[in-house]
Amino acid sequence: MPFLEVEGIERSTMMGFPCLRVNGQVFASCEPKTGNLLIKLPAPEVSRMVEAGDGMSFSPAGKTFKEWVMISERHVGKWGALMESARVFVASSGK
């Protein structure tokens, strides 16, 4: 999906790194050290993905962000669908 063609989505920065926002709220970024996809999803979904080995916790400076998950390049084929899930979650929750 060409995300920048979707109404309400814009390029921005988060902690100085490129990200995508929907209605002003960040839903996807790139983890700067690894290049892994970083997305915002409901906390139970993040926990499920981490437990299943489909994602990794996002814990910069030792603090775990419960609604953020990193997805490695080995799952690059799923990135588009995961980003869409993150977009829908953020757009619908207002977070």
N, C-alpha and C positions, 0 to 999 in steps of 0.2 A: 504494500500500500504506500503510495506517495504521501506521507503524513503531512508534509508542508502544504499540500493542496486541500487539506481538510479545514473547513471553517473553524476558527477558534484555536488552531494550532500555530505556534510560533517558535522560532529558534530563540534560545536565551542562554544564560549561564547559571550554574548552580555550584557554589563554592569555587568559582572561577573556571569551571569546566563546562563544555558545551552540553546543552540539554534541550529537551522539547517540553513545551508547556501547552496545556489546554486550558483556555479561559483563565490564564494567568498562573496556573498551578503546574508544578513539575510532575511529569509522569514517566520520563525516560531520560537516561544519561549514559555516559560511558565512564567506567571506573578508570581513572587516569593511569594507574600503575600497571594494570593488566590488559586494558582494552575490553574487558568484559562488559556486557550490557547490564545496566542497572535500571530496574523498573520498580514502580510502586504498585502494590497489590494488597488486597485484604490480608491482615496478619495471619488468619488461619491458612490461607493459600500459600503464603510465604513459608510458614512452618511445615506444611505438607511437602512443598518442593524441596526444602532443605533436608528433611528427613528421608525423602526418596532419592536424594542425590542429584536432583534435577536443577538445583540452585545452591547458592552459598549465601550465608548471612552477610549483611553489610554492616561492618562494625568499625567505622573509622575512629581512631583514637580510643579504641576499647569500648565504645558505646554502641550497642546493637540497635539498629533501627528496625523495629518489628514489621513495618509495612514496606520494607525495601529488600529486594533480593537481587543478587548478581547471577547472571547467566553466562557461562563460559562460551568461548568460540566454538567448542565442540557441538553446541546446540544451535549454531547460527541459523540452521534451517527453520527453527522455531521462533526466532527473534521477532519476525513481523507479527505473528499471531499473539505473542506475549506482549508486544508493545501495544497492540490494539486492545488487549484485555486491560492493560494498565491505563490507556487513554479513557476507556469506558468507565473504569473504576473511579479515576480521579474526576472525570467530568460529572459523574452521577453523585459523587459524595461531596463535592465541593471542597475536598482536601487538597 
